[in-house]
């Protein structure tokens, strides 16, 4: 993990309350929870384009077969 950097943002009040409660209950800092959440979000966001590219390739490669199956 790289160097931490401060930033400011806004969060829905109820969401922030739940985040604080979860941090307290888990014994972790809000910063650590946010690091994990953002990392997971970015990893999932990167999978989608790769999945879409693979799906497009399969559809292109099997276009004729898929057309016959649709009939």
N, C-alpha and C positions, 0 to 999 in steps of 0.2 A: 504494500500500500504506500502511496506517495505522501508527500507533505500535506497536512491539513490546511485548509484555507477558510477563513470566515466569510459568510455571505448572509444577506438578509432576505427574508421572504415572508409571505403571509400564508396562513393555513386556516381553514375553517375552524371555528372555536371548539366545536364538538370533537372534531378530528384531533386537534391538539390536546384536548383533555384526555381522550382515549390513548393517545401516544404517550403522554406523561404517565398515565396509570400503568400502561404496559411496561414502560421503562422502569418504574418503581418496582413493579411486581417481578420483573425479570432480573433486576439488579444491574441493568445496563444503562448507559447514557442515551439520551435522545440522539446525540450525534452518531453513536454506534448503530442505533436502529435505522437512522436515515441513511447512513453509508450502505448498510445491507439492503435496504429497500430500493435505493437508487441503482445499486449494482445489479440487483435481480431484475429490475425493470429494464435496464439497458441491455442485459443479456437476452431477455425475452424479445425485445424490440429488434435485435440483430438476427434472431432466428427466423422471424417472419419473412424478411426478404429472401433469405436462403431457401426457405421452404417454398415460397412462391416461385422462385426461379426453377427449382427442381420440379415442381408441379407443372409449370409451363412447358418444360422440356419433355416431360412424360406425355402431356397432352399433344404436343407437336409430333412426337415420335409415333404415337398411336392414334393419330387423327382418323385414319381410315377405319380402323377397328372400332373406335368409339362411334363413328357415324353408323356403321353396320349394326352395332348393338342398340343404337337409338331407334332403329326402324322396327 
